[in-house]
Amino acid sequence: MWNNYIYWAIPAILLFISSSILIFVPRKAKIVELFMMTGILVVTSFIIILWISQKHPPLRTMGDTRLWYSFFLSAIGYIAYKRWKYKWLLSFSCVVSCVFIIVNLCKPELHSTYLMPALRSHWFIPHVTFYILAYALMVAATVSAIVQLIKLRKGKEDLELSLVIDRIVYQGFALLTIGLLIGIVWAIQAWGHSWNWDTKETWALITYVAYTVYIHLRLQNRYTRLTMWILPVAFLLLMITWLGVDYLPTASNSMHIYSK
């Protein structure tokens, strides 16, 4: 199926790019919504067909992960636009989704239908899915925080945007928590223990604490600028957890080495 990915990728790219441009053109909202829904449907159909073809959910390789990000980011951007009318967030989500699609086209992965025994657990699908969706939400929150920091620099805090950021982070944090708990149950089933201070586990905990600090400060409703700066830092930690730890010397002993 990945050999035929281009037949889904090109239409999705055209639809998302068109949406990211037309969203700023007056009286084109209905066309943008049609393009967005069609683009999301195109990506969704490929995921479903790939799932059926591989006989397991496409969650094994980095190519699979990029595929899910292209879906979740475009969906989150569209939902956020429908709810809060932030055109720039929809446009950004479309562009980043296209980047993931293009990377998958230019740098194809080896997609094997084989899964190692630890990945055949019924906890595998929800664990990875919750984390991918949480990561996608944190991308949106980070970009929104950067926009807010720019506004704060100009002395114009957007209170509504702060509320939007809070909602996104709370939802992402809830998904991170669920993914973490599922991972603990899965680890007990697969390896006989819940926590081993594995490299990825350690960085995941650091990332989790960073978002906890953000939530704690926001509930105090103080230090707005400092609080907004936490989100880009937390997102950097998240990227280290997702990608960076694979390049650390300790990664060779990691139980998560299969995620490469």
DOTIMI-659593 format. One record per residue: x, y, z of N, C-alpha, C in turn. Coordinates in steps of 0.2 Angstrom, whole numbers. Layout:
# residues N
nc1:nc2:nc3:cac1:cac2:cac3:cc1:cc2:cc3
X:Y:Z:X:Y:Z:X:Y:Z
...
***
This chain:
# residues 260
nc1:nc2:nc3:cac1:cac2:cac3:cc1:cc2:cc3
4:-6:0:0:0:0:4:6:0
10:6:3:14:12:4:17:14:-3
17:9:-8:19:11:-15:14:15:-18
8:15:-16:3:19:-19:1:25:-15
5:26:-10:3:32:-6:3:39:-10
6:39:-15:6:46:-19:-1:48:-21
-5:42:-23:-12:44:-25:-16:47:-20
-15:46:-14:-18:49:-8:-15:55:-6
-8:55:-6:-4:61:-4:-5:67:-8
-5:67:-14:-5:73:-19:-12:76:-18
-18:72:-18:-24:76:-17:-25:79:-10
-22:76:-5:-22:78:2:-18:85:2
-12:85:-1:-8:91:-1:-12:97:-4
-14:95:-10:-18:101:-14:-24:104:-10
-28:99:-7:-33:101:-3:-31:105:3
-26:103:7:-24:107:13:-21:113:11
-16:113:6:-13:120:4:-18:125:2
-23:122:-2:-29:127:-4:-32:130:2
-34:125:7:-37:128:12:-33:133:16
-27:132:17:-23:136:21:-22:143:18
-23:144:11:-23:150:7:-30:153:7
-35:149:6:-42:152:5:-45:154:11
-42:152:17:-45:154:23:-45:161:25
-40:164:21:-39:171:22:-42:176:17
-46:172:12:-50:176:7:-57:176:9
-59:182:9:-66:184:11:-71:179:7
-77:177:11:-82:173:8:-80:167:5
-75:163:8:-73:157:5:-73:152:11
-76:153:16:-77:149:22:-80:142:20
-85:142:16:-88:136:15:-84:131:10
-80:134:6:-76:131:1:-70:128:6
-68:132:10:-62:129:15:-64:123:19
-70:124:21:-73:118:25:-74:112:21
-76:113:15:-77:107:10:-70:104:9
-65:108:7:-58:106:6:-55:102:12
-56:105:18:-54:102:24:-57:95:25
-63:95:25:-66:88:26:-64:83:21
-64:85:15:-62:81:10:-55:78:11
-50:83:12:-43:81:14:-42:76:20
-46:78:25:-46:73:31:-48:66:29
-54:66:25:-57:60:23:-52:56:18
-48:60:14:-43:56:10:-38:53:14
-35:57:19:-30:54:24:-33:48:28
-39:49:30:-42:44:34:-43:37:30
-45:38:24:-46:32:19:-40:28:18
-34:32:18:-28:28:17:-26:24:23
-27:28:29:-25:24:35:-30:18:36
-36:18:34:-40:12:35:-38:7:30
-37:9:24:-35:3:19:-28:0:21
-23:5:24:-17:2:26:-17:-2:32
-22:-1:36:-23:-5:42:-26:-12:40
-30:-12:35:-33:-18:33:-28:-22:29
-24:-19:25:-18:-22:21:-13:-25:26
-11:-21:31:-6:-24:35:-8:-29:41
-15:-29:42:-18:-33:47:-16:-31:54
-14:-25:55:-13:-22:61:-13:-15:60
-14:-11:65:-14:-3:65:-7:-1:63
-7:4:58:-1:7:56:2:12:61
6:8:66:9:12:72:16:10:73
19:6:68:25:3:69:31:7:68
31:11:63:37:15:60:36:22:61
42:26:60:41:33:60:37:36:54
37:32:48:32:34:43:25:33:45
23:28:49:16:27:51:15:33:56
20:35:60:18:41:65:17:47:61
21:48:56:20:54:52:13:54:49
11:48:47:4:48:44:-1:50:49
-1:47:55:-6:49:60:-5:57:62
1:59:62:1:67:63:-2:71:58
-1:69:51:-5:72:46:-12:72:47
-15:67:49:-22:66:51:-24:70:57
-21:69:62:-23:73:69:-22:80:68
-16:83:65:-15:90:65:-21:93:61
-22:90:55:-27:93:51:-34:93:54
-36:88:57:-42:87:61:-42:92:67
-37:93:71:-37:98:76:-38:105:74
-34:106:68:-34:113:65:-41:115:63
-45:110:60:-51:111:57:-56:112:63
-56:108:68:-60:108:74:-59:115:78
-53:117:79:-51:123:82:-54:129:78
-54:128:72:-57:134:68:-64:134:68
-67:128:68:-75:128:69:-77:131:76
-73:130:81:-75:131:88:-73:139:89
-67:141:87:-64:147:90:-63:152:84
-63:150:78:-62:154:72:-55:157:71
-50:153:73:-43:155:73:-41:153:66
-41:158:61:-39:156:54:-31:154:54
-27:157:58:-20:156:57:-18:149:60
-22:146:65:-21:140:67:-23:134:62
-29:135:59:-31:131:53:-25:131:48
-23:136:46:-18:137:41:-11:134:43
-9:135:49:-3:132:52:-4:124:52
-10:122:54:-11:114:54:-10:111:48
-13:115:43:-13:112:36:-6:112:33
-2:117:34:5:117:32:9:111:35
8:111:41:12:106:45:10:99:43
4:98:42:1:91:39:4:90:33
5:95:28:8:94:22:15:92:22
18:95:27:26:94:28:26:86:30
22:84:34:23:76:36:21:72:30
16:74:26:15:70:20:20:70:15
23:76:14:29:76:9:35:73:12
36:73:18:42:69:21:41:61:20
35:59:20:33:52:19:34:50:12
33:55:7:34:54:0:41:54:-2
45:59:1:52:59:-1:57:55:3
54:52:9:59:48:13:55:42:15
53:37:10:49:31:12:52:27:17
48:24:22:51:19:27:50:12:25
53:8:28:52:1:27:46:-1:32
40:-3:28:34:-5:32:33:-12:32
35:-15:38:34:-22:39:28:-24:42
25:-30:40:18:-32:43:20:-36:50
26:-37:51:28:-41:57:28:-36:63
26:-39:68:26:-35:75:29:-40:80
34:-37:84:38:-41:89:32:-43:94
34:-48:98:29:-50:103:26:-45:108
31:-40:110:28:-35:115:23:-30:112
23:-30:105:19:-25:101:12:-28:100
11:-35:101:5:-38:99:0:-38:105
2:-34:110:-3:-33:116:-9:-29:114
-15:-30:116:-21:-26:115:-20:-19:118
-15:-18:122:-13:-11:125:-9:-7:120
-7:-10:115:-2:-6:110:-6:-1:107
-12:-2:104:-16:3:100:-18:9:104
-21:8:110:-23:14:114:-17:18:116
-12:14:118:-6:18:121:-3:23:116
-1:20:110:2:24:105:-3:30:102
-9:28:102:-14:32:99:-15:38:104
-16:37:110:-17:43:115:-11:47:115
-5:44:114:1:49:114:2:53:108
0:50:102:1:54:96:-4:59:96
-11:58:98:-16:63:98:-14:69:103
-11:67:109:-8:72:114:-3:76:111
2:73:107:7:77:104:5:82:99
0:80:95:-3:84:90:-6:90:94
-10:89:99:-13:94:103:-8:99:106
-2:96:108:3:101:111:7:105:106
7:102:99:9:107:94:5:113:93
-2:112:93:-6:117:92:-6:122:98
-5:119:104:-4:124:110:2:128:110
8:125:108:14:128:107:14:134:102
11:133:96:10:138:91:6:144:94
1:142:97:-4:147:100:0:151:106
4:148:110:8:151:115:13:156:112
16:154:106:21:159:103:17:165:100
11:164:98:7:169:95:5:174:101
3:171:107:2:175:113:8:179:115
14:176:115:20:179:117:21:185:113
20:185:106:21:190:102:16:196:104
10:194:105:5:199:107:7:202:114
9:198:119:12:201:125:17:206:124
22:204:119:27:209:118:25:216:116
19:216:112:16:222:110:12:225:115
11:222:121:7:224:126:-1:223:125
-2:218:121:-9:216:119:-11:209:121
-12:207:127:-14:200:129:-21:199:126
-21:193:123:-27:190:120:-30:185:125
-35:187:130:-37:183:135:-41:177:132
-45:178:127:-48:172:124:-43:167:121
-38:169:118:-32:165:116:-29:161:122
-28:164:127:-26:161:133:-31:155:136
-37:156:135:-42:151:137:-42:145:132
-41:147:126:-40:142:121:-34:137:122
-29:141:123:-22:137:125:-23:132:131
-27:135:136:-28:131:142:-32:125:140
-37:126:136:-42:120:135:-38:115:131
-33:117:126:-29:112:122:-25:109:126
-21:112:131:-16:109:135:-20:104:140
-25:106:143:-29:102:147:-31:95:144
-33:96:138:-35:90:134:-29:86:132
-24:89:130:-17:85:129:-14:82:135
-15:86:140:-12:83:147:-16:77:149
-23:77:148:-27:71:150:-25:65:146
-24:66:139:-22:61:135:-15:58:136
-10:63:138:-4:60:140:-4:56:147
-9:58:151:-10:54:157:-12:47:156
-18:47:152:-21:41:150:-15:36:146
-12:39:142:-7:35:138:-1:33:143
1:37:148:6:35:153:3:29:157
-3:29:159:-6:24:163:-7:17:159
-9:18:153:-10:12:149:-3:9:147
2:13:147:9:11:146:12:7:152
10:9:158:12:6:164:9:-1:164
2:-2:162:-1:-8:162:2:-13:157
3:-10:151:6:-14:146:13:-16:148
17:-12:151:24:-14:153:24:-20:158
19:-20:163:18:-25:168:17:-32:164
12:-31:159:10:-37:155:16:-40:151
20:-35:148:25:-37:143:32:-39:146
34:-35:152:40:-36:155:40:-37:162
34:-37:165:34:-39:172:35:-34:177
36:-28:175:37:-22:179:34:-16:176
32:-11:180:29:-5:178:33:1:176
39:1:179:44:7:177:51:4:178
55:6:173:62:4:174:67:10:173
65:16:173:69:22:172:73:21:165
69:18:160:71:18:153:72:25:151
77:26:146:78:33:143:72:36:141
68:33:137:62:36:135:57:38:140
56:33:145:52:34:151:54:40:155
61:41:156:63:46:160:61:53:157
63:53:150:61:60:147:54:61:146
50:56:146:43:56:146:40:59:152
43:57:158:42:60:164:43:67:165
49:69:162:52:76:163:47:80:159
45:78:153:40:82:149:33:82:153
31:77:156:25:77:159:25:82:165
30:82:168:31:87:174:31:94:171
34:96:165:34:102:162:27:105:161
23:100:158:16:102:157:12:103:164
14:99:169:11:100:175:12:107:178
19:109:177:21:116:180:16:121:176
16:120:170:11:125:166:4:126:169
1:120:170:-6:120:173:-6:123:180
-1:121:184:-1:124:191:0:132:190
4:135:186:5:142:186:-1:145:183
-5:142:178:-11:145:175:-16:145:180
-17:140:184:-22:140:189:-21:145:194
-15:148:195:-14:153:200:-15:160:196
-15:160:189:-17:166:185:-12:171:186
-5:169:187:0:174:188:6:172:183
10:177:182:16:176:178:14:174:171
10:178:168:7:175:161:13:174:156
18:179:155:23:178:151:27:172:152
29:171:158:33:166:160:29:159:159
23:159:160:19:153:159:19:151:152
18:156:148:18:155:140:24:152:138
30:154:141:36:152:139:37:145:140
34:142:145:35:135:147:32:131:142
27:133:138:25:128:133:30:127:127
34:132:124:39:130:119:44:126:122
46:127:129:51:123:132:49:116:133
42:115:135:39:108:136:39:105:130
37:108:124:37:105:118:44:103:115
49:107:117:56:104:115:57:98:119
55:97:125:56:91:129:52:86:126
46:87:124:42:82:120:46:79:114
49:84:110:52:82:104:58:77:106
62:79:111:67:75:114:65:68:116
59:68:119:56:61:121:54:57:115
51:60:110:49:57:104:54:55:99
59:59:98:64:58:93:71:58:96
73:63:100:80:64:102:83:58:106
79:55:110:82:50:114:85:44:110
82:43:104:85:38:100:92:39:98
94:45:99:101:46:97:106:47:103
103:46:109:107:46:115:111:40:116
117:40:119:121:34:120:117:28:124
113:30:128:109:26:132:103:22:129
102:25:122:96:22:119:97:15:117
104:13:116:105:6:114:102:1:119
101:3:126:99:-2:131:91:0:132
88:4:128:81:6:129:77:0:127
71:-1:131:66:-6:129:62:-3:123
63:4:122:59:7:117:62:8:110
68:4:109:72:5:103:68:3:97
63:-1:98:59:-4:92:55:2:89
55:8:92:51:13:90:54:17:84
61:15:83:64:19:78:61:17:71
***
